[in-house]
Amino acid sequence: MARQNADRPIAAPRAIETLYGRHAVLEALRAGRRHIRRVLIGQGVKQQADIVREIIAAARQAGCPVSEVSRSVLDGLGNVNHQGLAAEVGPYPYVALDEAISGPAPALCLVLDHLQDVQNVGTLLRTAEAMAVTGVILPGQRAAGITPAVVNASAGAVEHLRIAQVTNLVQALAQLKRAGFWIVGLDASPEAMPLAEADLTGPLALVVGAEGAGLSRLVRKTCDWLVAIPMYGRVASLNAAIAGSVVLVAAQAARRSNLARTPHTTFSSAIPPGGSAPVSHPP
């Protein structure tokens, strides 16, 4: 391992980002989707720890330099929990919308309607990866993108996801409808059906609204139906990350259960002639 001059700043050209945190760095190496310029390990970090050894081994396998630096260099990243590890990497590899929604049937996509809290976004994306979603769609403006903070909040899970960043979310949802998706909005309004009554087995795009504001007006209007999580305790609501995670888990569970009952089921019957999903709840 090379010893790095402690005075050399981490800051690099604009095309380079600095990921921080052990899981974020490890998953970036595992995914192999970004160019990794170098891995930085702070002095005093126990390199015998399992995850640190795994990071060093993965970096060497990828031909990526591993440098030991002063902790002050890592502290220069700001008020973040870097855990003594960072990596200089290329920009996040967003994909085209067509690629984000393509995958084994029935597809399950997550759509974030202008969420800005990086912790909520990171948590939702971690759940999305754990639930094997087909892809994720984010708006390019007035929303959190895939920054190092989001990568860290997701424990690196975003490195394995296909995420599309779009200029117009409503138009993207219309494209999903033409591709045969049902658009389901997570909402607490009286007209939303209880989660337990919703059919989550077909090609589905779950839309989660922004913190506080919920679904934007045009996005809400575009949804085929709305679903709500019943609240039985004293707390009146869940935050966006928890609520979205609950529905993603329920959707994947419904699909697995349906597949177990009818292993040869296809979902083409849910799509009317012309390939566009209707604007009412499926029978």
Contacts in CASP RR format, 6 or more apart in sequence:
PFRMAT RR
TARGET T0000
AUTHOR 0000-0000-0000
METHOD contacts of the structure
MODEL  1
MARQNADRPIAAPRAIETLYGRHAVLEALRAGRRHIRRVLIGQGVKQQAD
IVREIIAAARQAGCPVSEVSRSVLDGLGNVNHQGLAAEVGPYPYVALDEA
ISGPAPALCLVLDHLQDVQNVGTLLRTAEAMAVTGVILPGQRAAGITPAV
VNASAGAVEHLRIAQVTNLVQALAQLKRAGFWIVGLDASPEAMPLAEADL
TGPLALVVGAEGAGLSRLVRKTCDWLVAIPMYGRVASLNAAIAGSVVLVA
AQAARRSNLARTPHTTFSSAIPPGGSAPVSHPP
1 41 0 8 1.000
1 56 0 8 1.000
1 66 0 8 1.000
1 67 0 8 1.000
1 68 0 8 1.000
2 65 0 8 1.000
2 66 0 8 1.000
2 67 0 8 1.000
2 68 0 8 1.000
3 67 0 8 1.000
3 68 0 8 1.000
4 40 0 8 1.000
4 67 0 8 1.000
4 68 0 8 1.000
4 69 0 8 1.000
4 73 0 8 1.000
6 69 0 8 1.000
6 70 0 8 1.000
6 72 0 8 1.000
6 73 0 8 1.000
8 69 0 8 1.000
8 73 0 8 1.000
9 73 0 8 1.000
10 18 0 8 1.000
10 40 0 8 1.000
10 73 0 8 1.000
10 74 0 8 1.000
10 76 0 8 1.000
10 77 0 8 1.000
10 86 0 8 1.000
10 88 0 8 1.000
12 18 0 8 1.000
12 37 0 8 1.000
12 88 0 8 1.000
15 90 0 8 1.000
15 91 0 8 1.000
16 37 0 8 1.000
16 88 0 8 1.000
16 89 0 8 1.000
16 90 0 8 1.000
17 88 0 8 1.000
17 89 0 8 1.000
17 90 0 8 1.000
17 91 0 8 1.000
17 92 0 8 1.000
17 147 0 8 1.000
17 148 0 8 1.000
18 77 0 8 1.000
18 86 0 8 1.000
18 87 0 8 1.000
18 88 0 8 1.000
18 89 0 8 1.000
18 148 0 8 1.000
19 25 0 8 1.000
19 28 0 8 1.000
19 86 0 8 1.000
19 87 0 8 1.000
19 89 0 8 1.000
19 148 0 8 1.000
19 151 0 8 1.000
19 152 0 8 1.000
20 74 0 8 1.000
20 77 0 8 1.000
20 80 0 8 1.000
20 81 0 8 1.000
20 82 0 8 1.000
20 83 0 8 1.000
20 85 0 8 1.000
20 86 0 8 1.000
20 148 0 8 1.000
20 152 0 8 1.000
21 81 0 8 1.000
21 82 0 8 1.000
21 83 0 8 1.000
21 84 0 8 1.000
21 85 0 8 1.000
21 86 0 8 1.000
21 152 0 8 1.000
22 51 0 8 1.000
22 52 0 8 1.000
22 55 0 8 1.000
22 83 0 8 1.000
22 84 0 8 1.000
22 85 0 8 1.000
23 51 0 8 1.000
23 152 0 8 1.000
23 155 0 8 1.000
23 156 0 8 1.000
24 87 0 8 1.000
24 148 0 8 1.000
24 151 0 8 1.000
24 152 0 8 1.000
24 154 0 8 1.000
24 155 0 8 1.000
24 156 0 8 1.000
24 159 0 8 1.000
25 39 0 8 1.000
25 55 0 8 1.000
25 85 0 8 1.000
25 86 0 8 1.000
25 87 0 8 1.000
26 51 0 8 1.000
26 54 0 8 1.000
26 55 0 8 1.000
26 58 0 8 1.000
26 156 0 8 1.000
27 155 0 8 1.000
27 156 0 8 1.000
27 157 0 8 1.000
27 159 0 8 1.000
27 160 0 8 1.000
28 34 0 8 1.000
28 36 0 8 1.000
28 87 0 8 1.000
28 89 0 8 1.000
28 151 0 8 1.000
28 156 0 8 1.000
28 159 0 8 1.000
29 36 0 8 1.000
29 39 0 8 1.000
29 55 0 8 1.000
29 58 0 8 1.000
29 59 0 8 1.000
29 62 0 8 1.000
29 64 0 8 1.000
29 87 0 8 1.000
30 58 0 8 1.000
30 159 0 8 1.000
30 160 0 8 1.000
31 159 0 8 1.000
31 160 0 8 1.000
32 62 0 8 1.000
32 159 0 8 1.000
33 93 0 8 1.000
33 159 0 8 1.000
34 89 0 8 1.000
34 90 0 8 1.000
34 91 0 8 1.000
34 92 0 8 1.000
34 93 0 8 1.000
34 159 0 8 1.000
35 89 0 8 1.000
35 90 0 8 1.000
36 59 0 8 1.000
36 62 0 8 1.000
36 64 0 8 1.000
36 87 0 8 1.000
36 88 0 8 1.000
36 89 0 8 1.000
36 90 0 8 1.000
37 64 0 8 1.000
37 65 0 8 1.000
37 87 0 8 1.000
37 88 0 8 1.000
37 89 0 8 1.000
37 90 0 8 1.000
38 64 0 8 1.000
38 65 0 8 1.000
38 66 0 8 1.000
38 67 0 8 1.000
38 87 0 8 1.000
38 88 0 8 1.000
39 55 0 8 1.000
39 56 0 8 1.000
39 59 0 8 1.000
39 64 0 8 1.000
39 65 0 8 1.000
39 66 0 8 1.000
39 67 0 8 1.000
39 85 0 8 1.000
39 86 0 8 1.000
39 87 0 8 1.000
40 67 0 8 1.000
40 68 0 8 1.000
40 69 0 8 1.000
40 73 0 8 1.000
40 74 0 8 1.000
40 85 0 8 1.000
40 86 0 8 1.000
40 87 0 8 1.000
40 88 0 8 1.000
41 47 0 8 1.000
41 52 0 8 1.000
41 56 0 8 1.000
41 66 0 8 1.000
41 67 0 8 1.000
41 68 0 8 1.000
41 69 0 8 1.000
41 84 0 8 1.000
41 85 0 8 1.000
42 68 0 8 1.000
42 69 0 8 1.000
42 70 0 8 1.000
42 71 0 8 1.000
42 73 0 8 1.000
42 74 0 8 1.000
42 84 0 8 1.000
42 85 0 8 1.000
43 68 0 8 1.000
43 69 0 8 1.000
43 70 0 8 1.000
43 71 0 8 1.000
44 71 0 8 1.000
45 52 0 8 1.000
45 84 0 8 1.000
45 85 0 8 1.000
46 52 0 8 1.000
47 53 0 8 1.000
47 56 0 8 1.000
52 85 0 8 1.000
55 85 0 8 1.000
56 66 0 8 1.000
59 65 0 8 1.000
59 66 0 8 1.000
60 66 0 8 1.000
64 87 0 8 1.000
71 84 0 8 1.000
74 82 0 8 1.000
74 84 0 8 1.000
74 85 0 8 1.000
74 86 0 8 1.000
75 82 0 8 1.000
77 86 0 8 1.000
80 149 0 8 1.000
80 152 0 8 1.000
81 152 0 8 1.000
92 146 0 8 1.000
92 151 0 8 1.000
92 158 0 8 1.000
92 163 0 8 1.000
94 146 0 8 1.000
94 163 0 8 1.000
94 164 0 8 1.000
94 165 0 8 1.000
95 162 0 8 1.000
95 163 0 8 1.000
95 164 0 8 1.000
96 164 0 8 1.000
97 137 0 8 1.000
97 164 0 8 1.000
97 166 0 8 1.000
97 172 0 8 1.000
97 175 0 8 1.000
99 162 0 8 1.000
99 164 0 8 1.000
100 109 0 8 1.000
100 134 0 8 1.000
100 135 0 8 1.000
100 136 0 8 1.000
100 137 0 8 1.000
100 162 0 8 1.000
100 163 0 8 1.000
100 164 0 8 1.000
101 107 0 8 1.000
101 109 0 8 1.000
101 134 0 8 1.000
101 135 0 8 1.000
101 137 0 8 1.000
101 164 0 8 1.000
101 176 0 8 1.000
101 179 0 8 1.000
101 181 0 8 1.000
101 205 0 8 1.000
102 134 0 8 1.000
103 134 0 8 1.000
104 134 0 8 1.000
105 203 0 8 1.000
105 266 0 8 1.000
105 267 0 8 1.000
106 201 0 8 1.000
106 202 0 8 1.000
106 203 0 8 1.000
106 204 0 8 1.000
106 255 0 8 1.000
106 267 0 8 1.000
107 134 0 8 1.000
107 181 0 8 1.000
107 203 0 8 1.000
107 204 0 8 1.000
108 131 0 8 1.000
108 132 0 8 1.000
108 133 0 8 1.000
108 134 0 8 1.000
108 203 0 8 1.000
108 204 0 8 1.000
108 206 0 8 1.000
108 248 0 8 1.000
108 251 0 8 1.000
108 252 0 8 1.000
108 255 0 8 1.000
109 133 0 8 1.000
109 134 0 8 1.000
109 135 0 8 1.000
109 136 0 8 1.000
109 137 0 8 1.000
109 176 0 8 1.000
109 181 0 8 1.000
109 204 0 8 1.000
109 205 0 8 1.000
109 206 0 8 1.000
110 124 0 8 1.000
110 125 0 8 1.000
110 128 0 8 1.000
110 133 0 8 1.000
110 135 0 8 1.000
110 136 0 8 1.000
110 137 0 8 1.000
110 205 0 8 1.000
110 206 0 8 1.000
110 208 0 8 1.000
110 248 0 8 1.000
111 136 0 8 1.000
111 137 0 8 1.000
111 169 0 8 1.000
111 172 0 8 1.000
111 173 0 8 1.000
111 183 0 8 1.000
111 205 0 8 1.000
111 206 0 8 1.000
111 207 0 8 1.000
111 208 0 8 1.000
112 121 0 8 1.000
112 124 0 8 1.000
112 136 0 8 1.000
112 137 0 8 1.000
112 138 0 8 1.000
112 139 0 8 1.000
112 143 0 8 1.000
112 207 0 8 1.000
112 208 0 8 1.000
112 209 0 8 1.000
113 139 0 8 1.000
113 169 0 8 1.000
113 207 0 8 1.000
113 208 0 8 1.000
113 209 0 8 1.000
113 210 0 8 1.000
113 214 0 8 1.000
113 215 0 8 1.000
113 216 0 8 1.000
113 219 0 8 1.000
114 139 0 8 1.000
114 142 0 8 1.000
114 143 0 8 1.000
114 169 0 8 1.000
114 209 0 8 1.000
114 210 0 8 1.000
114 213 0 8 1.000
114 216 0 8 1.000
115 121 0 8 1.000
115 124 0 8 1.000
115 143 0 8 1.000
115 144 0 8 1.000
115 208 0 8 1.000
115 209 0 8 1.000
115 210 0 8 1.000
115 211 0 8 1.000
115 240 0 8 1.000
116 142 0 8 1.000
116 143 0 8 1.000
116 144 0 8 1.000
116 210 0 8 1.000
116 211 0 8 1.000
117 144 0 8 1.000
117 211 0 8 1.000
117 240 0 8 1.000
117 241 0 8 1.000
118 144 0 8 1.000
118 147 0 8 1.000
118 149 0 8 1.000
118 150 0 8 1.000
118 153 0 8 1.000
119 153 0 8 1.000
119 241 0 8 1.000
120 211 0 8 1.000
120 239 0 8 1.000
120 240 0 8 1.000
120 241 0 8 1.000
121 144 0 8 1.000
121 145 0 8 1.000
121 150 0 8 1.000
121 153 0 8 1.000
121 154 0 8 1.000
121 241 0 8 1.000
122 150 0 8 1.000
122 153 0 8 1.000
122 154 0 8 1.000
122 157 0 8 1.000
122 158 0 8 1.000
122 241 0 8 1.000
123 153 0 8 1.000
123 154 0 8 1.000
123 241 0 8 1.000
123 242 0 8 1.000
123 245 0 8 1.000
124 208 0 8 1.000
124 240 0 8 1.000
124 241 0 8 1.000
124 244 0 8 1.000
124 245 0 8 1.000
124 248 0 8 1.000
125 136 0 8 1.000
125 150 0 8 1.000
125 154 0 8 1.000
125 157 0 8 1.000
125 158 0 8 1.000
125 161 0 8 1.000
125 163 0 8 1.000
126 153 0 8 1.000
126 154 0 8 1.000
126 155 0 8 1.000
126 156 0 8 1.000
126 157 0 8 1.000
126 158 0 8 1.000
127 241 0 8 1.000
127 244 0 8 1.000
127 245 0 8 1.000
127 248 0 8 1.000
127 249 0 8 1.000
128 135 0 8 1.000
128 136 0 8 1.000
128 157 0 8 1.000
128 161 0 8 1.000
128 248 0 8 1.000
129 154 0 8 1.000
129 157 0 8 1.000
129 158 0 8 1.000
129 160 0 8 1.000
129 161 0 8 1.000
130 157 0 8 1.000
131 248 0 8 1.000
131 249 0 8 1.000
131 251 0 8 1.000
131 252 0 8 1.000
132 252 0 8 1.000
133 161 0 8 1.000
133 248 0 8 1.000
134 162 0 8 1.000
135 161 0 8 1.000
135 162 0 8 1.000
135 163 0 8 1.000
135 164 0 8 1.000
136 161 0 8 1.000
136 162 0 8 1.000
136 163 0 8 1.000
136 164 0 8 1.000
137 163 0 8 1.000
137 164 0 8 1.000
137 166 0 8 1.000
137 169 0 8 1.000
137 172 0 8 1.000
137 176 0 8 1.000
137 205 0 8 1.000
138 144 0 8 1.000
138 145 0 8 1.000
138 146 0 8 1.000
138 163 0 8 1.000
138 164 0 8 1.000
138 165 0 8 1.000
138 166 0 8 1.000
139 165 0 8 1.000
139 166 0 8 1.000
139 167 0 8 1.000
139 168 0 8 1.000
139 169 0 8 1.000
140 165 0 8 1.000
140 166 0 8 1.000
140 167 0 8 1.000
141 167 0 8 1.000
143 210 0 8 1.000
144 150 0 8 1.000
145 165 0 8 1.000
146 158 0 8 1.000
146 163 0 8 1.000
150 158 0 8 1.000
151 158 0 8 1.000
151 159 0 8 1.000
164 172 0 8 1.000
166 172 0 8 1.000
169 216 0 8 1.000
169 219 0 8 1.000
170 218 0 8 1.000
170 219 0 8 1.000
170 222 0 8 1.000
173 183 0 8 1.000
173 205 0 8 1.000
173 207 0 8 1.000
173 219 0 8 1.000
173 222 0 8 1.000
173 223 0 8 1.000
174 222 0 8 1.000
176 183 0 8 1.000
176 205 0 8 1.000
177 183 0 8 1.000
177 222 0 8 1.000
177 224 0 8 1.000
177 276 0 8 1.000
177 277 0 8 1.000
178 275 0 8 1.000
178 276 0 8 1.000
179 203 0 8 1.000
179 275 0 8 1.000
180 203 0 8 1.000
180 271 0 8 1.000
180 275 0 8 1.000
180 276 0 8 1.000
180 277 0 8 1.000
181 203 0 8 1.000
181 204 0 8 1.000
181 205 0 8 1.000
181 277 0 8 1.000
182 202 0 8 1.000
182 203 0 8 1.000
182 204 0 8 1.000
182 205 0 8 1.000
182 224 0 8 1.000
182 225 0 8 1.000
182 270 0 8 1.000
182 277 0 8 1.000
182 282 0 8 1.000
183 205 0 8 1.000
183 207 0 8 1.000
183 222 0 8 1.000
183 223 0 8 1.000
183 224 0 8 1.000
183 277 0 8 1.000
184 198 0 8 1.000
184 200 0 8 1.000
184 204 0 8 1.000
184 205 0 8 1.000
184 206 0 8 1.000
184 207 0 8 1.000
184 223 0 8 1.000
184 224 0 8 1.000
184 225 0 8 1.000
184 226 0 8 1.000
184 227 0 8 1.000
184 247 0 8 1.000
185 192 0 8 1.000
185 206 0 8 1.000
185 207 0 8 1.000
185 208 0 8 1.000
185 209 0 8 1.000
185 215 0 8 1.000
185 220 0 8 1.000
185 223 0 8 1.000
185 225 0 8 1.000
185 226 0 8 1.000
185 227 0 8 1.000
186 206 0 8 1.000
186 207 0 8 1.000
186 208 0 8 1.000
186 209 0 8 1.000
186 215 0 8 1.000
186 226 0 8 1.000
186 227 0 8 1.000
186 228 0 8 1.000
186 229 0 8 1.000
186 243 0 8 1.000
186 244 0 8 1.000
186 247 0 8 1.000
187 214 0 8 1.000
187 215 0 8 1.000
187 220 0 8 1.000
187 223 0 8 1.000
187 226 0 8 1.000
187 227 0 8 1.000
187 228 0 8 1.000
188 228 0 8 1.000
188 229 0 8 1.000
188 237 0 8 1.000
189 226 0 8 1.000
189 228 0 8 1.000
191 226 0 8 1.000
192 225 0 8 1.000
192 226 0 8 1.000
192 227 0 8 1.000
192 228 0 8 1.000
193 225 0 8 1.000
193 226 0 8 1.000
193 227 0 8 1.000
193 228 0 8 1.000
193 281 0 8 1.000
194 227 0 8 1.000
194 228 0 8 1.000
194 230 0 8 1.000
195 227 0 8 1.000
195 228 0 8 1.000
195 229 0 8 1.000
195 230 0 8 1.000
195 246 0 8 1.000
195 247 0 8 1.000
195 250 0 8 1.000
196 230 0 8 1.000
198 225 0 8 1.000
198 227 0 8 1.000
199 254 0 8 1.000
199 281 0 8 1.000
199 282 0 8 1.000
200 247 0 8 1.000
200 250 0 8 1.000
200 251 0 8 1.000
200 254 0 8 1.000
200 255 0 8 1.000
201 254 0 8 1.000
201 255 0 8 1.000
201 258 0 8 1.000
201 267 0 8 1.000
202 255 0 8 1.000
202 267 0 8 1.000
202 270 0 8 1.000
202 282 0 8 1.000
203 267 0 8 1.000
203 270 0 8 1.000
203 271 0 8 1.000
203 277 0 8 1.000
204 251 0 8 1.000
206 244 0 8 1.000
206 247 0 8 1.000
206 248 0 8 1.000
206 251 0 8 1.000
207 215 0 8 1.000
207 219 0 8 1.000
207 223 0 8 1.000
208 240 0 8 1.000
208 243 0 8 1.000
208 244 0 8 1.000
209 215 0 8 1.000
209 216 0 8 1.000
209 219 0 8 1.000
209 240 0 8 1.000
210 216 0 8 1.000
210 240 0 8 1.000
211 239 0 8 1.000
211 240 0 8 1.000
212 240 0 8 1.000
214 240 0 8 1.000
215 223 0 8 1.000
220 226 0 8 1.000
224 277 0 8 1.000
224 278 0 8 1.000
224 279 0 8 1.000
224 280 0 8 1.000
224 281 0 8 1.000
225 280 0 8 1.000
225 281 0 8 1.000
227 247 0 8 1.000
229 238 0 8 1.000
229 243 0 8 1.000
229 246 0 8 1.000
229 247 0 8 1.000
231 237 0 8 1.000
231 238 0 8 1.000
237 243 0 8 1.000
238 246 0 8 1.000
258 265 0 8 1.000
259 265 0 8 1.000
270 277 0 8 1.000
270 282 0 8 1.000
271 277 0 8 1.000
272 278 0 8 1.000
END
